[in-house]
Amino acid sequence: TGSEYLRKVWKEDPKNSGMLYTEGLFKYSMHINYFGDLMLFTGFSMITHNIFSFVIPLLMFFLFTFVNIPMLDKYLLDRYGKEFEEYRGRTKKFVPYLY
């Protein structure tokens, strides 16, 4: 995604070595890539006009919310410490402006 590309370019700059990327779309949501994936699959489900197709985005939501995000947050806290705590304090976790 675009947000991942921008983070990759930023991380390749040696002056950013060991620092947490909090710019671009990541300033609106700590896990903006997961949010984008969820919106993409929700859109696909809406196009199909089949109620059963919503099982996939619903499953994704629960896996992201209760498995992936907590695991990644623990990793980021261990790796970046106070920098991650400050970022977590000012940025929504998953859904921009809401959660």
N, C-alpha and C positions, 0 to 999 in steps of 0.2 A: 504494500500500500504506500501511498504518498508519505504518510507519517513515518513509516518504517524506513523509507529511503532517506528522508531528511535526518532521521536519527543516525543512520549509518554514515552519512556524509559528515555529520558533526563528530561522531566517535572516531573517525579516521584522522581528524586533526590532532596532532600530538599534544597540543596545549590543553585539550579536553580529556586527556588520559586519566582514568580513575574517577571521573566526575559523572554524576547522574544527569541524564538528558531530561529537561523539563520544559523545553520550548516547543514551538509549532503547535500541533493539535494536542500534544501531551500536556499543555498548560490548562486544557479544559477537562481532561479526563486522564487519570493515571493509566488506564487500560483502554485507550481509544481504539486500538486495533481490535480488541475483542468486541467493543461496541459496534464498530464498522462491520465486522463479520456477522454479528447478530442482525443488524439492519439489512444486510445483503440477503441472508437466508430468510428473513421475515418477508422481504420483498418477493423473493422467489415463491414463497408459500402463498402470498396474496395473488400472484399471477395465476397460479394453478386453479384457484377457486375450489380447492379441496380441503376440507377441514382437517383431514388426517395429515396433510403436509405440514401443519403447524406443530406437529410433534417434534420435528427436527429443531426449529428455533427455540422451542420451549425447553427441550433437553439441553441445547447449547447454553441457554440462560442459566439453568440450574448448575451445569458443570462449570461455567465461568464463575458464577457467583459463589459457589460453595466448595469448589476444588481448585481450579486454575488460579484465580485471583488470590485466595489466601496463601497458596504455595509460593506464588511469585512475590507477594508482599513480604513474606518471611525471608525469601532470598535477598530481595532488595534491601530490607532492613539490615540483614547480616552484612551485606556488601558495602552499603553506603551510610549506615548508621544515622547520625544526626541530620545529614543532608536529606535522607529519605523521610525522616520524621517531619521535617519542616515542609517538604513537598506534600506529604500526606495530609498535613494540617491545612493546607491552602487549596488543595485540588480535589475535585470529586473523584470518586473511585472508579466508576464504570460509566454511568450515564451523565454526559455533560450537563451542568447546572442543577442536576437532581440528586444523583447518588454516586 
